[in-house]
């Protein structure tokens, strides 16, 4: 009788855990974390590149304006 009760409790516990896990969702594993890190690094690199190019363009425009003022 005790074996039946313990076995039933284990089965109910496992079923409950399965339902809870489905509702909560899967926690991110190491591979998911690495994938997210790589994606964030790529986006950060793209933002840096855009900022660098904008700075170069701005400096070139200011140099061109300085040359135009010197000619006049």
PyMOL Python script that loads the backbone (N, CA, C, O; Angstrom):
from pymol import cmd

cmd.read_pdbstr("""\
ATOM      1  N   UNK A   1       0.816  -1.186   0.000  1.00  0.00           N
ATOM      2  CA  UNK A   1       0.000   0.000   0.000  1.00  0.00           C
ATOM      3  C   UNK A   1       0.861   1.253   0.000  1.00  0.00           C
ATOM      4  O   UNK A   1       0.579   2.207  -0.725  1.00  0.00           O
ATOM      5  N   UNK A   2       1.906   1.250   0.808  1.00  0.00           N
ATOM      6  CA  UNK A   2       2.796   2.401   0.880  1.00  0.00           C
ATOM      7  C   UNK A   2       3.507   2.611  -0.458  1.00  0.00           C
ATOM      8  O   UNK A   2       3.693   3.750  -0.888  1.00  0.00           O
ATOM      9  N   UNK A   3       3.897   1.539  -1.104  1.00  0.00           N
ATOM     10  CA  UNK A   3       4.545   1.639  -2.408  1.00  0.00           C
ATOM     11  C   UNK A   3       3.626   2.294  -3.428  1.00  0.00           C
ATOM     12  O   UNK A   3       4.070   3.107  -4.239  1.00  0.00           O
ATOM     13  N   UNK A   4       2.349   1.941  -3.388  1.00  0.00           N
ATOM     14  CA  UNK A   4       1.379   2.534  -4.297  1.00  0.00           C
ATOM     15  C   UNK A   4       1.245   4.036  -4.055  1.00  0.00           C
ATOM     16  O   UNK A   4       1.171   4.807  -5.012  1.00  0.00           O
ATOM     17  N   UNK A   5       1.213   4.456  -2.812  1.00  0.00           N
ATOM     18  CA  UNK A   5       1.075   5.874  -2.473  1.00  0.00           C
ATOM     19  C   UNK A   5       2.319   6.655  -2.909  1.00  0.00           C
ATOM     20  O   UNK A   5       2.207   7.730  -3.499  1.00  0.00           O
ATOM     21  N   UNK A   6       3.487   6.116  -2.620  1.00  0.00           N
ATOM     22  CA  UNK A   6       4.734   6.783  -3.003  1.00  0.00           C
ATOM     23  C   UNK A   6       4.851   6.854  -4.522  1.00  0.00           C
ATOM     24  O   UNK A   6       5.234   7.889  -5.067  1.00  0.00           O
ATOM     25  N   UNK A   7       4.525   5.768  -5.202  1.00  0.00           N
ATOM     26  CA  UNK A   7       4.572   5.754  -6.664  1.00  0.00           C
ATOM     27  C   UNK A   7       3.601   6.763  -7.261  1.00  0.00           C
ATOM     28  O   UNK A   7       3.939   7.457  -8.220  1.00  0.00           O
ATOM     29  N   UNK A   8       2.413   6.849  -6.710  1.00  0.00           N
ATOM     30  CA  UNK A   8       1.415   7.817  -7.187  1.00  0.00           C
ATOM     31  C   UNK A   8       1.900   9.238  -6.982  1.00  0.00           C
ATOM     32  O   UNK A   8       1.725  10.088  -7.856  1.00  0.00           O
ATOM     33  N   UNK A   9       2.498   9.500  -5.857  1.00  0.00           N
ATOM     34  CA  UNK A   9       3.012  10.844  -5.574  1.00  0.00           C
ATOM     35  C   UNK A   9       4.118  11.211  -6.560  1.00  0.00           C
ATOM     36  O   UNK A   9       4.191  12.352  -7.017  1.00  0.00           O
ATOM     37  N   UNK A  10       4.971  10.254  -6.886  1.00  0.00           N
ATOM     38  CA  UNK A  10       6.042  10.518  -7.848  1.00  0.00           C
ATOM     39  C   UNK A  10       5.465  10.803  -9.230  1.00  0.00           C
ATOM     40  O   UNK A  10       5.901  11.738  -9.901  1.00  0.00           O
ATOM     41  N   UNK A  11       4.503  10.017  -9.654  1.00  0.00           N
ATOM     42  CA  UNK A  11       3.875  10.220 -10.966  1.00  0.00           C
ATOM     43  C   UNK A  11       3.194  11.577 -11.021  1.00  0.00           C
ATOM     44  O   UNK A  11       3.354  12.303 -12.003  1.00  0.00           O
ATOM     45  N   UNK A  12       2.452  11.929 -10.009  1.00  0.00           N
ATOM     46  CA  UNK A  12       1.758  13.224  -9.974  1.00  0.00           C
ATOM     47  C   UNK A  12       2.775  14.362  -9.992  1.00  0.00           C
ATOM     48  O   UNK A  12       2.570  15.370 -10.670  1.00  0.00           O
ATOM     49  N   UNK A  13       3.849  14.206  -9.264  1.00  0.00           N
ATOM     50  CA  UNK A  13       4.890  15.233  -9.220  1.00  0.00           C
ATOM     51  C   UNK A  13       5.516  15.432 -10.599  1.00  0.00           C
ATOM     52  O   UNK A  13       5.716  16.563 -11.042  1.00  0.00           O
ATOM     53  N   UNK A  14       5.822  14.325 -11.270  1.00  0.00           N
ATOM     54  CA  UNK A  14       6.427  14.428 -12.600  1.00  0.00           C
ATOM     55  C   UNK A  14       5.474  15.056 -13.608  1.00  0.00           C
ATOM     56  O   UNK A  14       5.891  15.867 -14.434  1.00  0.00           O
ATOM     57  N   UNK A  15       4.216  14.692 -13.547  1.00  0.00           N
ATOM     58  CA  UNK A  15       3.223  15.283 -14.450  1.00  0.00           C
ATOM     59  C   UNK A  15       3.102  16.777 -14.170  1.00  0.00           C
ATOM     60  O   UNK A  15       3.060  17.580 -15.103  1.00  0.00           O
ATOM     61  N   UNK A  16       3.048  17.152 -12.913  1.00  0.00           N
ATOM     62  CA  UNK A  16       2.960  18.561 -12.537  1.00  0.00           C
ATOM     63  C   UNK A  16       4.159  19.357 -13.002  1.00  0.00           C
ATOM     64  O   UNK A  16       4.014  20.482 -13.480  1.00  0.00           O
ATOM     65  N   UNK A  17       5.335  18.788 -12.867  1.00  0.00           N
ATOM     66  CA  UNK A  17       6.541  19.475 -13.327  1.00  0.00           C
ATOM     67  C   UNK A  17       6.515  19.688 -14.834  1.00  0.00           C
ATOM     68  O   UNK A  17       6.942  20.733 -15.325  1.00  0.00           O
ATOM     69  N   UNK A  18       6.021  18.715 -15.557  1.00  0.00           N
ATOM     70  CA  UNK A  18       5.929  18.857 -17.009  1.00  0.00           C
ATOM     71  C   UNK A  18       4.984  19.972 -17.398  1.00  0.00           C
ATOM     72  O   UNK A  18       5.269  20.723 -18.330  1.00  0.00           O
ATOM     73  N   UNK A  19       3.884  20.095 -16.716  1.00  0.00           N
ATOM     74  CA  UNK A  19       2.925  21.149 -17.019  1.00  0.00           C
ATOM     75  C   UNK A  19       3.483  22.517 -16.647  1.00  0.00           C
ATOM     76  O   UNK A  19       3.297  23.486 -17.383  1.00  0.00           O
ATOM     77  N   UNK A  20       4.159  22.598 -15.517  1.00  0.00           N
ATOM     78  CA  UNK A  20       4.744  23.868 -15.107  1.00  0.00           C
ATOM     79  C   UNK A  20       5.839  24.287 -16.083  1.00  0.00           C
ATOM     80  O   UNK A  20       5.935  25.461 -16.440  1.00  0.00           O
ATOM     81  N   UNK A  21       6.644  23.359 -16.505  1.00  0.00           N
ATOM     82  CA  UNK A  21       7.721  23.677 -17.436  1.00  0.00           C
ATOM     83  C   UNK A  21       7.165  24.174 -18.765  1.00  0.00           C
ATOM     84  O   UNK A  21       7.751  25.064 -19.382  1.00  0.00           O
ATOM     85  N   UNK A  22       6.056  23.621 -19.212  1.00  0.00           N
ATOM     86  CA  UNK A  22       5.451  24.081 -20.459  1.00  0.00           C
ATOM     87  C   UNK A  22       4.906  25.493 -20.319  1.00  0.00           C
ATOM     88  O   UNK A  22       4.974  26.275 -21.267  1.00  0.00           O
ATOM     89  N   UNK A  23       4.377  25.828 -19.175  1.00  0.00           N
ATOM     90  CA  UNK A  23       3.806  27.159 -18.966  1.00  0.00           C
ATOM     91  C   UNK A  23       4.884  28.224 -18.790  1.00  0.00           C
ATOM     92  O   UNK A  23       4.751  29.334 -19.305  1.00  0.00           O
ATOM     93  N   UNK A  24       5.928  27.897 -18.079  1.00  0.00           N
ATOM     94  CA  UNK A  24       6.988  28.872 -17.813  1.00  0.00           C
ATOM     95  C   UNK A  24       7.838  29.078 -19.055  1.00  0.00           C
ATOM     96  O   UNK A  24       8.217  30.209 -19.360  1.00  0.00           O
ATOM     97  N   UNK A  25       8.133  28.049 -19.749  1.00  0.00           N
ATOM     98  CA  UNK A  25       8.997  28.136 -20.917  1.00  0.00           C
ATOM     99  C   UNK A  25      10.375  27.603 -20.592  1.00  0.00           C
ATOM    100  O   UNK A  25      10.710  27.335 -19.438  1.00  0.00           O
ATOM    101  N   UNK A  26      11.154  27.459 -21.631  1.00  0.00           N
ATOM    102  CA  UNK A  26      12.489  26.903 -21.475  1.00  0.00           C
ATOM    103  C   UNK A  26      13.460  28.000 -21.052  1.00  0.00           C
ATOM    104  O   UNK A  26      13.472  29.081 -21.640  1.00  0.00           O
ATOM    105  N   UNK A  27      14.258  27.730 -20.052  1.00  0.00           N
ATOM    106  CA  UNK A  27      15.279  28.675 -19.634  1.00  0.00           C
ATOM    107  C   UNK A  27      16.410  28.666 -20.658  1.00  0.00           C
ATOM    108  O   UNK A  27      16.705  27.628 -21.249  1.00  0.00           O
ATOM    109  N   UNK A  28      17.042  29.813 -20.868  1.00  0.00           N
ATOM    110  CA  UNK A  28      18.124  29.852 -21.859  1.00  0.00           C
ATOM    111  C   UNK A  28      19.323  29.033 -21.396  1.00  0.00           C
ATOM    112  O   UNK A  28      19.764  29.130 -20.251  1.00  0.00           O
ATOM    113  N   UNK A  29      19.824  28.244 -22.296  1.00  0.00           N
ATOM    114  CA  UNK A  29      20.997  27.437 -21.999  1.00  0.00           C
ATOM    115  C   UNK A  29      22.256  28.167 -22.432  1.00  0.00           C
ATOM    116  O   UNK A  29      22.183  29.299 -22.912  1.00  0.00           O
ATOM    117  N   UNK A  30      23.409  27.534 -22.267  1.00  0.00           N
ATOM    118  CA  UNK A  30      24.668  28.176 -22.653  1.00  0.00           C
ATOM    119  C   UNK A  30      24.712  28.549 -24.134  1.00  0.00           C
ATOM    120  O   UNK A  30      25.221  29.614 -24.481  1.00  0.00           O
ATOM    121  N   UNK A  31      24.196  27.706 -24.998  1.00  0.00           N
ATOM    122  CA  UNK A  31      24.211  28.007 -26.431  1.00  0.00           C
ATOM    123  C   UNK A  31      23.344  29.223 -26.741  1.00  0.00           C
ATOM    124  O   UNK A  31      23.705  30.050 -27.578  1.00  0.00           O
ATOM    125  N   UNK A  32      22.200  29.332 -26.067  1.00  0.00           N
ATOM    126  CA  UNK A  32      21.329  30.490 -26.273  1.00  0.00           C
ATOM    127  C   UNK A  32      22.004  31.770 -25.796  1.00  0.00           C
ATOM    128  O   UNK A  32      21.889  32.813 -26.438  1.00  0.00           O
ATOM    129  N   UNK A  33      22.697  31.690 -24.685  1.00  0.00           N
ATOM    130  CA  UNK A  33      23.394  32.870 -24.164  1.00  0.00           C
ATOM    131  C   UNK A  33      24.507  33.308 -25.098  1.00  0.00           C
ATOM    132  O   UNK A  33      24.688  34.505 -25.323  1.00  0.00           O
ATOM    133  N   UNK A  34      25.255  32.360 -25.647  1.00  0.00           N
ATOM    134  CA  UNK A  34      26.339  32.695 -26.579  1.00  0.00           C
ATOM    135  C   UNK A  34      25.765  33.305 -27.848  1.00  0.00           C
ATOM    136  O   UNK A  34      26.319  34.270 -28.374  1.00  0.00           O
ATOM    137  N   UNK A  35      24.667  32.759 -28.344  1.00  0.00           N
ATOM    138  CA  UNK A  35      24.025  33.295 -29.543  1.00  0.00           C
ATOM    139  C   UNK A  35      23.569  34.739 -29.307  1.00  0.00           C
ATOM    140  O   UNK A  35      23.762  35.599 -30.166  1.00  0.00           O
ATOM    141  N   UNK A  36      22.970  35.000 -28.155  1.00  0.00           N
ATOM    142  CA  UNK A  36      22.518  36.354 -27.827  1.00  0.00           C
ATOM    143  C   UNK A  36      23.705  37.309 -27.695  1.00  0.00           C
ATOM    144  O   UNK A  36      23.628  38.461 -28.121  1.00  0.00           O
ATOM    145  N   UNK A  37      24.797  36.830 -27.108  1.00  0.00           N
ATOM    146  CA  UNK A  37      25.993  37.659 -26.965  1.00  0.00           C
ATOM    147  C   UNK A  37      26.566  38.018 -28.331  1.00  0.00           C
ATOM    148  O   UNK A  37      26.946  39.166 -28.561  1.00  0.00           O
ATOM    149  N   UNK A  38      26.629  37.061 -29.224  1.00  0.00           N
ATOM    150  CA  UNK A  38      27.154  37.331 -30.570  1.00  0.00           C
ATOM    151  C   UNK A  38      26.275  38.332 -31.309  1.00  0.00           C
ATOM    152  O   UNK A  38      26.783  39.236 -31.973  1.00  0.00           O
ATOM    153  N   UNK A  39      24.968  38.174 -31.196  1.00  0.00           N
ATOM    154  CA  UNK A  39      24.062  39.114 -31.855  1.00  0.00           C
ATOM    155  C   UNK A  39      24.222  40.518 -31.300  1.00  0.00           C
ATOM    156  O   UNK A  39      24.193  41.491 -32.054  1.00  0.00           O
ATOM    157  N   UNK A  40      24.390  40.633 -29.999  1.00  0.00           N
ATOM    158  CA  UNK A  40      24.572  41.964 -29.409  1.00  0.00           C
ATOM    159  C   UNK A  40      25.909  42.561 -29.821  1.00  0.00           C
ATOM    160  O   UNK A  40      26.013  43.773 -30.011  1.00  0.00           O
ATOM    161  N   UNK A  41      26.934  41.726 -29.962  1.00  0.00           N
ATOM    162  CA  UNK A  41      28.233  42.225 -30.405  1.00  0.00           C
ATOM    163  C   UNK A  41      28.173  42.708 -31.844  1.00  0.00           C
ATOM    164  O   UNK A  41      28.785  43.720 -32.186  1.00  0.00           O
ATOM    165  N   UNK A  42      27.445  41.996 -32.685  1.00  0.00           N
ATOM    166  CA  UNK A  42      27.317  42.400 -34.082  1.00  0.00           C
ATOM    167  C   UNK A  42      26.585  43.734 -34.176  1.00  0.00           C
ATOM    168  O   UNK A  42      26.998  44.617 -34.928  1.00  0.00           O
ATOM    169  N   UNK A  43      25.502  43.887 -33.419  1.00  0.00           N
ATOM    170  CA  UNK A  43      24.754  45.144 -33.475  1.00  0.00           C
ATOM    171  C   UNK A  43      25.587  46.293 -32.915  1.00  0.00           C
ATOM    172  O   UNK A  43      25.528  47.404 -33.441  1.00  0.00           O
ATOM    173  N   UNK A  44      26.360  46.048 -31.859  1.00  0.00           N
ATOM    174  CA  UNK A  44      27.221  47.090 -31.304  1.00  0.00           C
ATOM    175  C   UNK A  44      28.303  47.484 -32.303  1.00  0.00           C
ATOM    176  O   UNK A  44      28.627  48.665 -32.429  1.00  0.00           O
ATOM    177  N   UNK A  45      28.859  46.520 -33.005  1.00  0.00           N
ATOM    178  CA  UNK A  45      29.883  46.799 -34.008  1.00  0.00           C
ATOM    179  C   UNK A  45      29.309  47.623 -35.151  1.00  0.00           C
ATOM    180  O   UNK A  45      29.964  48.542 -35.644  1.00  0.00           O
ATOM    181  N   UNK A  46      28.093  47.303 -35.575  1.00  0.00           N
ATOM    182  CA  UNK A  46      27.447  48.074 -36.642  1.00  0.00           C
ATOM    183  C   UNK A  46      27.198  49.513 -36.205  1.00  0.00           C
ATOM    184  O   UNK A  46      27.406  50.443 -36.985  1.00  0.00           O
ATOM    185  N   UNK A  47      26.757  49.701 -34.966  1.00  0.00           N
ATOM    186  CA  UNK A  47      26.524  51.055 -34.453  1.00  0.00           C
ATOM    187  C   UNK A  47      27.824  51.847 -34.387  1.00  0.00           C
ATOM    188  O   UNK A  47      27.843  53.034 -34.712  1.00  0.00           O
ATOM    189  N   UNK A  48      28.905  51.205 -33.972  1.00  0.00           N
ATOM    190  CA  UNK A  48      30.203  51.874 -33.922  1.00  0.00           C
ATOM    191  C   UNK A  48      30.658  52.271 -35.321  1.00  0.00           C
ATOM    192  O   UNK A  48      31.205  53.357 -35.516  1.00  0.00           O
ATOM    193  N   UNK A  49      30.434  51.402 -36.281  1.00  0.00           N
ATOM    194  CA  UNK A  49      30.840  51.689 -37.656  1.00  0.00           C
ATOM    195  C   UNK A  49      30.064  52.880 -38.204  1.00  0.00           C
ATOM    196  O   UNK A  49      30.642  53.745 -38.862  1.00  0.00           O
ATOM    197  N   UNK A  50      28.757  52.935 -37.940  1.00  0.00           N
ATOM    198  CA  UNK A  50      27.939  54.056 -38.397  1.00  0.00           C
ATOM    199  C   UNK A  50      28.413  55.353 -37.750  1.00  0.00           C
ATOM    200  O   UNK A  50      28.507  56.381 -38.420  1.00  0.00           O
ATOM    201  N   UNK A  51      28.709  55.311 -36.467  1.00  0.00           N
ATOM    202  CA  UNK A  51      29.179  56.502 -35.763  1.00  0.00           C
ATOM    203  C   UNK A  51      30.537  56.951 -36.296  1.00  0.00           C
ATOM    204  O   UNK A  51      30.781  58.147 -36.458  1.00  0.00           O
ATOM    205  N   UNK A  52      31.412  55.996 -36.566  1.00  0.00           N
ATOM    206  CA  UNK A  52      32.738  56.335 -37.098  1.00  0.00           C
ATOM    207  C   UNK A  52      32.628  56.983 -38.460  1.00  0.00           C
ATOM    208  O   UNK A  52      33.295  57.981 -38.735  1.00  0.00           O
ATOM    209  N   UNK A  53      31.787  56.420 -39.315  1.00  0.00           N
ATOM    210  CA  UNK A  53      31.611  56.990 -40.656  1.00  0.00           C
ATOM    211  C   UNK A  53      31.006  58.389 -40.592  1.00  0.00           C
ATOM    212  O   UNK A  53      31.401  59.273 -41.353  1.00  0.00           O
ATOM    213  N   UNK A  54      30.052  58.593 -39.689  1.00  0.00           N
ATOM    214  CA  UNK A  54      29.445  59.912 -39.542  1.00  0.00           C
ATOM    215  C   UNK A  54      30.487  60.931 -39.074  1.00  0.00           C
ATOM    216  O   UNK A  54      30.477  62.080 -39.516  1.00  0.00           O
ATOM    217  N   UNK A  55      31.372  60.513 -38.190  1.00  0.00           N
ATOM    218  CA  UNK A  55      32.425  61.406 -37.704  1.00  0.00           C
ATOM    219  C   UNK A  55      33.392  61.763 -38.833  1.00  0.00           C
ATOM    220  O   UNK A  55      33.805  62.917 -38.953  1.00  0.00           O
ATOM    221  N   UNK A  56      33.754  60.783 -39.657  1.00  0.00           N
ATOM    222  CA  UNK A  56      34.661  61.033 -40.779  1.00  0.00           C
ATOM    223  C   UNK A  56      34.010  61.989 -41.771  1.00  0.00           C
ATOM    224  O   UNK A  56      34.658  62.917 -42.254  1.00  0.00           O
ATOM    225  N   UNK A  57      32.750  61.773 -42.074  1.00  0.00           N
ATOM    226  CA  UNK A  57      32.045  62.647 -43.012  1.00  0.00           C
ATOM    227  C   UNK A  57      31.972  64.057 -42.460  1.00  0.00           C
ATOM    228  O   UNK A  57      32.185  65.022 -43.193  1.00  0.00           O
ATOM    229  N   UNK A  58      31.674  64.186 -41.186  1.00  0.00           N
ATOM    230  CA  UNK A  58      31.575  65.508 -40.560  1.00  0.00           C
ATOM    231  C   UNK A  58      32.914  66.231 -40.596  1.00  0.00           C
ATOM    232  O   UNK A  58      32.965  67.428 -40.879  1.00  0.00           O
ATOM    233  N   UNK A  59      33.999  65.515 -40.311  1.00  0.00           N
ATOM    234  CA  UNK A  59      35.324  66.146 -40.334  1.00  0.00           C
ATOM    235  C   UNK A  59      35.714  66.539 -41.754  1.00  0.00           C
ATOM    236  O   UNK A  59      36.338  67.581 -41.953  1.00  0.00           O
ATOM    237  N   UNK A  60      35.357  65.726 -42.738  1.00  0.00           N
ATOM    238  CA  UNK A  60      35.653  66.070 -44.132  1.00  0.00           C
ATOM    239  C   UNK A  60      34.850  67.285 -44.568  1.00  0.00           C
ATOM    240  O   UNK A  60      35.366  68.133 -45.296  1.00  0.00           O
ATOM    241  N   UNK A  61      33.589  67.386 -44.134  1.00  0.00           N
ATOM    242  CA  UNK A  61      32.776  68.540 -44.487  1.00  0.00           C
ATOM    243  C   UNK A  61      33.327  69.811 -43.844  1.00  0.00           C
ATOM    244  O   UNK A  61      33.338  70.864 -44.482  1.00  0.00           O
ATOM    245  N   UNK A  62      33.782  69.732 -42.597  1.00  0.00           N
ATOM    246  CA  UNK A  62      34.331  70.918 -41.941  1.00  0.00           C
ATOM    247  C   UNK A  62      35.640  71.341 -42.597  1.00  0.00           C
ATOM    248  O   UNK A  62      35.920  72.536 -42.687  1.00  0.00           O
ATOM    249  N   UNK A  63      36.443  70.390 -43.055  1.00  0.00           N
ATOM    250  CA  UNK A  63      37.676  70.730 -43.774  1.00  0.00           C
ATOM    251  C   UNK A  63      37.361  71.399 -45.100  1.00  0.00           C
ATOM    252  O   UNK A  63      38.035  72.348 -45.500  1.00  0.00           O
ATOM    253  N   UNK A  64      36.331  70.902 -45.785  1.00  0.00           N
ATOM    254  CA  UNK A  64      35.941  71.503 -47.062  1.00  0.00           C
ATOM    255  C   UNK A  64      35.428  72.932 -46.846  1.00  0.00           C
ATOM    256  O   UNK A  64      35.712  73.810 -47.661  1.00  0.00           O
ATOM    257  N   UNK A  65      34.688  73.176 -45.778  1.00  0.00           N
ATOM    258  CA  UNK A  65      34.182  74.510 -45.469  1.00  0.00           C
ATOM    259  C   UNK A  65      35.356  75.454 -45.140  1.00  0.00           C
ATOM    260  O   UNK A  65      35.354  76.619 -45.537  1.00  0.00           O
ATOM    261  N   UNK A  66      36.352  74.935 -44.413  1.00  0.00           N
ATOM    262  CA  UNK A  66      37.510  75.750 -44.071  1.00  0.00           C
ATOM    263  C   UNK A  66      38.278  76.136 -45.339  1.00  0.00           C
ATOM    264  O   UNK A  66      38.744  77.270 -45.450  1.00  0.00           O
ATOM    265  N   UNK A  67      38.413  75.233 -46.274  1.00  0.00           N
ATOM    266  CA  UNK A  67      39.098  75.530 -47.530  1.00  0.00           C
ATOM    267  C   UNK A  67      38.310  76.554 -48.336  1.00  0.00           C
ATOM    268  O   UNK A  67      38.908  77.438 -48.949  1.00  0.00           O
ATOM    269  N   UNK A  68      36.988  76.458 -48.352  1.00  0.00           N
ATOM    270  CA  UNK A  68      36.149  77.429 -49.081  1.00  0.00           C
ATOM    271  C   UNK A  68      36.294  78.821 -48.471  1.00  0.00           C
ATOM    272  O   UNK A  68      36.344  79.809 -49.205  1.00  0.00           O
ATOM    273  N   UNK A  69      36.362  78.916 -47.169  1.00  0.00           N
ATOM    274  CA  UNK A  69      36.509  80.204 -46.514  1.00  0.00           C
ATOM    275  C   UNK A  69      37.890  80.802 -46.782  1.00  0.00           C
ATOM    276  O   UNK A  69      38.017  82.020 -46.902  1.00  0.00           O
ATOM    277  N   UNK A  70      38.927  79.964 -46.879  1.00  0.00           N
ATOM    278  CA  UNK A  70      40.284  80.445 -47.156  1.00  0.00           C
ATOM    279  C   UNK A  70      40.388  80.978 -48.576  1.00  0.00           C
ATOM    280  O   UNK A  70      41.133  81.929 -48.814  1.00  0.00           O
ATOM    281  N   UNK A  71      39.675  80.403 -49.513  1.00  0.00           N
ATOM    282  CA  UNK A  71      39.713  80.829 -50.905  1.00  0.00           C
ATOM    283  C   UNK A  71      39.056  82.183 -51.093  1.00  0.00           C
ATOM    284  O   UNK A  71      39.452  82.932 -51.986  1.00  0.00           O
ATOM    285  N   UNK A  72      38.077  82.517 -50.289  1.00  0.00           N
ATOM    286  CA  UNK A  72      37.351  83.783 -50.432  1.00  0.00           C
ATOM    287  C   UNK A  72      38.092  84.851 -49.786  1.00  0.00           C
ATOM    288  O   UNK A  72      37.650  86.000 -49.793  1.00  0.00           O
TER     289      UNK A  72
END
""", "prot")
cmd.dss("prot")
cmd.show_as("cartoon", "prot")
cmd.util.cbc("prot")
cmd.orient("prot")
